Amino acid sequence: MMQTIRHIYLGATATILALTAGSAMAAESGKVLKIQSNYENVLPVAVEDRVMIKKFAQRSGDRQISASQAKSAALRSRPGSKFVNIQMSGNGTYRVRLQQKNGRIVDVYVDARTGRVKN
């Protein structure tokens, strides 16, 4: 869901940049554009997207990532490791136990709300 919102926001930003660049190129070539700042019509959409993102973040503040998402985040943080097990701790953190290539067992802590690796 967050990736979709990010794509919408990036698309609106790209549109604004493209319209601005087009205006600048036309001005350089000596031609006068008769368009009344089209990028201003796009700007409220980008502002609305920011508001939607803030509302989504407030609503999803108590949501948690799944155990498989926490596992993926932990494996990305320790390339070459093998998954051993996962456990939810009481403070909103997943403890993912991994085995490194040298045989050492390490615990990786992943925030259950954001999916960020804590250590």
CNS distance restraints for C-alpha pairs under 8 A (distance, minus, plus):
assign (resid   1 and name CA) (resid   5 and name CA) 6.49 0.50 0.50
assign (resid   2 and name CA) (resid   6 and name CA) 6.13 0.50 0.50
assign (resid   3 and name CA) (resid   7 and name CA) 6.17 0.50 0.50
assign (resid   4 and name CA) (resid   8 and name CA) 6.31 0.50 0.50
assign (resid   5 and name CA) (resid   9 and name CA) 6.19 0.50 0.50
assign (resid   5 and name CA) (resid  49 and name CA) 7.66 0.50 0.50
assign (resid   5 and name CA) (resid  53 and name CA) 7.02 0.50 0.50
assign (resid   6 and name CA) (resid  10 and name CA) 6.07 0.50 0.50
assign (resid   7 and name CA) (resid  11 and name CA) 6.00 0.50 0.50
assign (resid   8 and name CA) (resid  12 and name CA) 6.28 0.50 0.50
assign (resid   8 and name CA) (resid  49 and name CA) 7.61 0.50 0.50
assign (resid   9 and name CA) (resid  13 and name CA) 6.22 0.50 0.50
assign (resid   9 and name CA) (resid  46 and name CA) 6.35 0.50 0.50
assign (resid   9 and name CA) (resid  49 and name CA) 6.34 0.50 0.50
assign (resid   9 and name CA) (resid  50 and name CA) 7.77 0.50 0.50
assign (resid  10 and name CA) (resid  14 and name CA) 6.02 0.50 0.50
assign (resid  11 and name CA) (resid  15 and name CA) 6.17 0.50 0.50
assign (resid  12 and name CA) (resid  16 and name CA) 6.32 0.50 0.50
assign (resid  12 and name CA) (resid  42 and name CA) 7.03 0.50 0.50
assign (resid  12 and name CA) (resid  43 and name CA) 7.86 0.50 0.50
assign (resid  12 and name CA) (resid  45 and name CA) 7.24 0.50 0.50
assign (resid  12 and name CA) (resid  46 and name CA) 5.86 0.50 0.50
assign (resid  13 and name CA) (resid  17 and name CA) 6.26 0.50 0.50
assign (resid  13 and name CA) (resid  46 and name CA) 7.14 0.50 0.50
assign (resid  14 and name CA) (resid  18 and name CA) 6.02 0.50 0.50
assign (resid  15 and name CA) (resid  19 and name CA) 6.15 0.50 0.50
assign (resid  15 and name CA) (resid  39 and name CA) 7.75 0.50 0.50
assign (resid  15 and name CA) (resid  42 and name CA) 7.58 0.50 0.50
assign (resid  16 and name CA) (resid  20 and name CA) 6.14 0.50 0.50
assign (resid  16 and name CA) (resid  39 and name CA) 5.37 0.50 0.50
assign (resid  16 and name CA) (resid  42 and name CA) 6.66 0.50 0.50
assign (resid  16 and name CA) (resid  43 and name CA) 7.25 0.50 0.50
assign (resid  17 and name CA) (resid  21 and name CA) 6.00 0.50 0.50
assign (resid  18 and name CA) (resid  22 and name CA) 6.04 0.50 0.50
assign (resid  19 and name CA) (resid  23 and name CA) 6.25 0.50 0.50
assign (resid  19 and name CA) (resid  38 and name CA) 7.13 0.50 0.50
assign (resid  19 and name CA) (resid  39 and name CA) 5.93 0.50 0.50
assign (resid  20 and name CA) (resid  24 and name CA) 6.30 0.50 0.50
assign (resid  20 and name CA) (resid  39 and name CA) 6.88 0.50 0.50
assign (resid  21 and name CA) (resid  25 and name CA) 6.14 0.50 0.50
assign (resid  22 and name CA) (resid  26 and name CA) 6.19 0.50 0.50
assign (resid  23 and name CA) (resid  27 and name CA) 6.20 0.50 0.50
assign (resid  23 and name CA) (resid  33 and name CA) 7.30 0.50 0.50
assign (resid  24 and name CA) (resid  28 and name CA) 6.23 0.50 0.50
assign (resid  25 and name CA) (resid  29 and name CA) 6.34 0.50 0.50
assign (resid  26 and name CA) (resid  30 and name CA) 6.57 0.50 0.50
assign (resid  26 and name CA) (resid  31 and name CA) 5.56 0.50 0.50
assign (resid  26 and name CA) (resid  32 and name CA) 6.80 0.50 0.50
assign (resid  26 and name CA) (resid  33 and name CA) 6.90 0.50 0.50
assign (resid  27 and name CA) (resid  31 and name CA) 5.81 0.50 0.50
assign (resid  27 and name CA) (resid  32 and name CA) 6.25 0.50 0.50
assign (resid  27 and name CA) (resid  33 and name CA) 7.61 0.50 0.50
assign (resid  37 and name CA) (resid  41 and name CA) 7.62 0.50 0.50
assign (resid  38 and name CA) (resid  42 and name CA) 6.93 0.50 0.50
assign (resid  39 and name CA) (resid  43 and name CA) 6.25 0.50 0.50
assign (resid  40 and name CA) (resid  44 and name CA) 7.31 0.50 0.50
assign (resid  41 and name CA) (resid  45 and name CA) 7.76 0.50 0.50
assign (resid  42 and name CA) (resid  46 and name CA) 6.80 0.50 0.50
assign (resid  43 and name CA) (resid  47 and name CA) 6.38 0.50 0.50
assign (resid  44 and name CA) (resid  48 and name CA) 6.03 0.50 0.50
assign (resid  45 and name CA) (resid  49 and name CA) 6.15 0.50 0.50
assign (resid  46 and name CA) (resid  50 and name CA) 6.38 0.50 0.50
assign (resid  47 and name CA) (resid  51 and name CA) 6.42 0.50 0.50
assign (resid  48 and name CA) (resid  52 and name CA) 6.18 0.50 0.50
assign (resid  49 and name CA) (resid  53 and name CA) 6.11 0.50 0.50
assign (resid  50 and name CA) (resid  54 and name CA) 6.29 0.50 0.50
assign (resid  51 and name CA) (resid  55 and name CA) 6.22 0.50 0.50
assign (resid  52 and name CA) (resid  56 and name CA) 6.03 0.50 0.50
assign (resid  53 and name CA) (resid  57 and name CA) 6.13 0.50 0.50
assign (resid  54 and name CA) (resid  58 and name CA) 6.28 0.50 0.50
assign (resid  55 and name CA) (resid  59 and name CA) 6.21 0.50 0.50
assign (resid  56 and name CA) (resid  60 and name CA) 5.95 0.50 0.50
assign (resid  57 and name CA) (resid  61 and name CA) 5.82 0.50 0.50
assign (resid  61 and name CA) (resid 113 and name CA) 7.24 0.50 0.50
assign (resid  62 and name CA) (resid 113 and name CA) 7.03 0.50 0.50
assign (resid  63 and name CA) (resid 113 and name CA) 6.12 0.50 0.50
assign (resid  64 and name CA) (resid 112 and name CA) 5.23 0.50 0.50
assign (resid  64 and name CA) (resid 113 and name CA) 4.58 0.50 0.50
assign (resid  64 and name CA) (resid 114 and name CA) 7.55 0.50 0.50
assign (resid  65 and name CA) (resid  69 and name CA) 6.20 0.50 0.50
assign (resid  65 and name CA) (resid  70 and name CA) 6.85 0.50 0.50
assign (resid  65 and name CA) (resid 112 and name CA) 5.56 0.50 0.50
assign (resid  65 and name CA) (resid 113 and name CA) 5.97 0.50 0.50
assign (resid  65 and name CA) (resid 114 and name CA) 7.24 0.50 0.50
assign (resid  65 and name CA) (resid 115 and name CA) 6.41 0.50 0.50
assign (resid  66 and name CA) (resid  70 and name CA) 6.42 0.50 0.50
assign (resid  66 and name CA) (resid 112 and name CA) 7.83 0.50 0.50
assign (resid  67 and name CA) (resid  71 and name CA) 6.12 0.50 0.50
assign (resid  67 and name CA) (resid  86 and name CA) 7.34 0.50 0.50
assign (resid  67 and name CA) (resid  94 and name CA) 7.51 0.50 0.50
assign (resid  68 and name CA) (resid  72 and name CA) 6.20 0.50 0.50
assign (resid  69 and name CA) (resid  73 and name CA) 6.26 0.50 0.50
assign (resid  69 and name CA) (resid 115 and name CA) 7.38 0.50 0.50
assign (resid  70 and name CA) (resid  74 and name CA) 6.20 0.50 0.50
assign (resid  70 and name CA) (resid  94 and name CA) 6.81 0.50 0.50
assign (resid  70 and name CA) (resid  96 and name CA) 7.56 0.50 0.50
assign (resid  70 and name CA) (resid 110 and name CA) 6.06 0.50 0.50
assign (resid  70 and name CA) (resid 111 and name CA) 7.98 0.50 0.50
assign (resid  70 and name CA) (resid 112 and name CA) 7.41 0.50 0.50
assign (resid  70 and name CA) (resid 115 and name CA) 6.15 0.50 0.50
assign (resid  71 and name CA) (resid  75 and name CA) 6.19 0.50 0.50
assign (resid  71 and name CA) (resid  83 and name CA) 7.67 0.50 0.50
assign (resid  71 and name CA) (resid  86 and name CA) 7.30 0.50 0.50
assign (resid  71 and name CA) (resid  96 and name CA) 6.43 0.50 0.50
assign (resid  72 and name CA) (resid  76 and name CA) 6.15 0.50 0.50
assign (resid  73 and name CA) (resid  77 and name CA) 6.34 0.50 0.50
assign (resid  73 and name CA) (resid 110 and name CA) 7.46 0.50 0.50
assign (resid  73 and name CA) (resid 115 and name CA) 6.92 0.50 0.50
assign (resid  73 and name CA) (resid 116 and name CA) 7.27 0.50 0.50
assign (resid  73 and name CA) (resid 117 and name CA) 6.86 0.50 0.50
assign (resid  74 and name CA) (resid  78 and name CA) 6.48 0.50 0.50
assign (resid  74 and name CA) (resid  96 and name CA) 6.70 0.50 0.50
assign (resid  74 and name CA) (resid 108 and name CA) 6.10 0.50 0.50
assign (resid  74 and name CA) (resid 109 and name CA) 7.65 0.50 0.50
assign (resid  74 and name CA) (resid 110 and name CA) 6.99 0.50 0.50
assign (resid  74 and name CA) (resid 117 and name CA) 6.66 0.50 0.50
assign (resid  75 and name CA) (resid  79 and name CA) 6.06 0.50 0.50
assign (resid  75 and name CA) (resid  80 and name CA) 7.81 0.50 0.50
assign (resid  75 and name CA) (resid  81 and name CA) 6.54 0.50 0.50
assign (resid  75 and name CA) (resid  82 and name CA) 7.59 0.50 0.50
assign (resid  75 and name CA) (resid  83 and name CA) 7.41 0.50 0.50
assign (resid  75 and name CA) (resid  98 and name CA) 7.83 0.50 0.50
assign (resid  77 and name CA) (resid 117 and name CA) 7.40 0.50 0.50
assign (resid  78 and name CA) (resid 100 and name CA) 7.89 0.50 0.50
assign (resid  80 and name CA) (resid 100 and name CA) 6.76 0.50 0.50
assign (resid  80 and name CA) (resid 101 and name CA) 6.48 0.50 0.50
assign (resid  81 and name CA) (resid  98 and name CA) 6.05 0.50 0.50
assign (resid  81 and name CA) (resid  99 and name CA) 5.43 0.50 0.50
assign (resid  81 and name CA) (resid 100 and name CA) 4.43 0.50 0.50
assign (resid  81 and name CA) (resid 101 and name CA) 6.03 0.50 0.50
assign (resid  82 and name CA) (resid  98 and name CA) 5.49 0.50 0.50
assign (resid  82 and name CA) (resid  99 and name CA) 5.10 0.50 0.50
assign (resid  82 and name CA) (resid 100 and name CA) 6.46 0.50 0.50
assign (resid  82 and name CA) (resid 101 and name CA) 7.90 0.50 0.50
assign (resid  83 and name CA) (resid  96 and name CA) 7.75 0.50 0.50
assign (resid  83 and name CA) (resid  97 and name CA) 6.52 0.50 0.50
assign (resid  83 and name CA) (resid  98 and name CA) 4.72 0.50 0.50
assign (resid  83 and name CA) (resid  99 and name CA) 6.45 0.50 0.50
assign (resid  84 and name CA) (resid  96 and name CA) 7.67 0.50 0.50
assign (resid  84 and name CA) (resid  97 and name CA) 5.37 0.50 0.50
assign (resid  84 and name CA) (resid  98 and name CA) 5.19 0.50 0.50
assign (resid  84 and name CA) (resid  99 and name CA) 6.57 0.50 0.50
assign (resid  85 and name CA) (resid  96 and name CA) 6.01 0.50 0.50
assign (resid  85 and name CA) (resid  97 and name CA) 5.27 0.50 0.50
assign (resid  85 and name CA) (resid  98 and name CA) 7.23 0.50 0.50
assign (resid  86 and name CA) (resid  94 and name CA) 6.79 0.50 0.50
assign (resid  86 and name CA) (resid  95 and name CA) 5.66 0.50 0.50
assign (resid  86 and name CA) (resid  96 and name CA) 4.39 0.50 0.50
assign (resid  86 and name CA) (resid  97 and name CA) 6.06 0.50 0.50
assign (resid  87 and name CA) (resid  94 and name CA) 5.68 0.50 0.50
assign (resid  87 and name CA) (resid  95 and name CA) 5.18 0.50 0.50
assign (resid  87 and name CA) (resid  96 and name CA) 6.48 0.50 0.50
assign (resid  88 and name CA) (resid  92 and name CA) 7.30 0.50 0.50
assign (resid  88 and name CA) (resid  93 and name CA) 6.02 0.50 0.50
assign (resid  88 and name CA) (resid  94 and name CA) 4.48 0.50 0.50
assign (resid  88 and name CA) (resid  95 and name CA) 6.12 0.50 0.50
assign (resid  89 and name CA) (resid  93 and name CA) 5.41 0.50 0.50
assign (resid  89 and name CA) (resid  94 and name CA) 5.88 0.50 0.50
assign (resid  89 and name CA) (resid  95 and name CA) 6.71 0.50 0.50
assign (resid  92 and name CA) (resid 111 and name CA) 6.41 0.50 0.50
assign (resid  92 and name CA) (resid 112 and name CA) 5.29 0.50 0.50
assign (resid  92 and name CA) (resid 113 and name CA) 7.24 0.50 0.50
assign (resid  93 and name CA) (resid 109 and name CA) 6.34 0.50 0.50
assign (resid  93 and name CA) (resid 110 and name CA) 5.59 0.50 0.50
assign (resid  93 and name CA) (resid 111 and name CA) 4.70 0.50 0.50
assign (resid  93 and name CA) (resid 112 and name CA) 4.99 0.50 0.50
assign (resid  94 and name CA) (resid 109 and name CA) 5.65 0.50 0.50
assign (resid  94 and name CA) (resid 110 and name CA) 5.11 0.50 0.50
assign (resid  94 and name CA) (resid 111 and name CA) 6.39 0.50 0.50
assign (resid  94 and name CA) (resid 112 and name CA) 6.10 0.50 0.50
assign (resid  95 and name CA) (resid 107 and name CA) 6.28 0.50 0.50
assign (resid  95 and name CA) (resid 108 and name CA) 5.81 0.50 0.50
assign (resid  95 and name CA) (resid 109 and name CA) 4.72 0.50 0.50
assign (resid  95 and name CA) (resid 110 and name CA) 6.54 0.50 0.50
assign (resid  96 and name CA) (resid 107 and name CA) 5.64 0.50 0.50
assign (resid  96 and name CA) (resid 108 and name CA) 5.11 0.50 0.50
assign (resid  96 and name CA) (resid 109 and name CA) 6.21 0.50 0.50
assign (resid  96 and name CA) (resid 110 and name CA) 7.49 0.50 0.50
assign (resid  97 and name CA) (resid 105 and name CA) 6.84 0.50 0.50
assign (resid  97 and name CA) (resid 106 and name CA) 5.79 0.50 0.50
assign (resid  97 and name CA) (resid 107 and name CA) 4.55 0.50 0.50
assign (resid  97 and name CA) (resid 108 and name CA) 6.28 0.50 0.50
assign (resid  98 and name CA) (resid 105 and name CA) 5.70 0.50 0.50
assign (resid  98 and name CA) (resid 106 and name CA) 5.39 0.50 0.50
assign (resid  98 and name CA) (resid 107 and name CA) 6.31 0.50 0.50
assign (resid  98 and name CA) (resid 108 and name CA) 7.43 0.50 0.50
assign (resid  99 and name CA) (resid 103 and name CA) 5.85 0.50 0.50
assign (resid  99 and name CA) (resid 104 and name CA) 5.67 0.50 0.50
assign (resid  99 and name CA) (resid 105 and name CA) 4.48 0.50 0.50
assign (resid  99 and name CA) (resid 106 and name CA) 6.28 0.50 0.50
assign (resid 100 and name CA) (resid 104 and name CA) 5.37 0.50 0.50
assign (resid 100 and name CA) (resid 105 and name CA) 6.32 0.50 0.50
assign (resid 100 and name CA) (resid 106 and name CA) 7.34 0.50 0.50
assign (resid 108 and name CA) (resid 117 and name CA) 7.08 0.50 0.50
assign (resid 108 and name CA) (resid 118 and name CA) 7.47 0.50 0.50
assign (resid 108 and name CA) (resid 119 and name CA) 6.38 0.50 0.50
assign (resid 109 and name CA) (resid 117 and name CA) 5.86 0.50 0.50
assign (resid 109 and name CA) (resid 118 and name CA) 5.41 0.50 0.50
assign (resid 109 and name CA) (resid 119 and name CA) 6.23 0.50 0.50
assign (resid 110 and name CA) (resid 115 and name CA) 5.81 0.50 0.50
assign (resid 110 and name CA) (resid 116 and name CA) 5.55 0.50 0.50
assign (resid 110 and name CA) (resid 117 and name CA) 4.40 0.50 0.50
assign (resid 110 and name CA) (resid 118 and name CA) 5.65 0.50 0.50
assign (resid 111 and name CA) (resid 115 and name CA) 5.05 0.50 0.50
assign (resid 111 and name CA) (resid 116 and name CA) 5.40 0.50 0.50
assign (resid 111 and name CA) (resid 117 and name CA) 6.37 0.50 0.50
assign (resid 111 and name CA) (resid 118 and name CA) 6.65 0.50 0.50
